[in-house]
Structures are given as structure tokens and as C-alpha cells.
């Protein structure tokens, strides 16, 4: 099942076929901390994937991996911290 897809610099949620409240999902913003300094600021804030504790961001021939670091704060932000980088298999 597709939870999110990468489109023109941001992750977008794919349609889900379950009873999750989609308005509540859209209200959350993922804030990515750490990782390479070359990762654009535009990628560091994006819609938070519902139910996923990990985010994988394509960047410079590889993927930057982030894991959820805590609970949602008062501004509806979810913090994800950088954990690793992997290369894209050729």
C-alpha cells in the first residue's frame, strides 16, 4: 500500500482505502532535523506520513533516512531526526 510518494521536491500522501481521518493527517507537518547541510530547507518541512515512524528522502544519488523523534508539539509538528544515508542501487 502506498503511504506517500515523492513528487517535485516534496512527499505527497497517496490515497488510502481505510477509515483514517485524512483532515487530521494533513494537519501534521514533519520537521526533519540533522543530515547533510546540502539538503534543501524546502525538504525539511513536509506533510507528515501518517503511521510511519520513518521518512526516506531522495538526495544526491542516495537516500537520507529520518526516524520519528518524539511526540507532536503544540504547533502540529512532528520531529524526525536523521539516522543514516544509503546509496541508490544501480
Secondary structure as GFF3:
##gff-version 3
##sequence-region A 1 90
A	DSSP	beta_strand	4	7	.	.	.	ID=ss1
A	DSSP	beta_strand	10	13	.	.	.	ID=ss2
A	DSSP	alpha_helix	22	26	.	.	.	ID=ss3
A	DSSP	beta_strand	29	33	.	.	.	ID=ss4
A	DSSP	three_ten_helix	41	43	.	.	.	ID=ss5
A	DSSP	beta_strand	45	47	.	.	.	ID=ss6
A	DSSP	beta_strand	54	59	.	.	.	ID=ss7
A	DSSP	beta_strand	62	68	.	.	.	ID=ss8
A	DSSP	beta_strand	77	87	.	.	.	ID=ss9
###
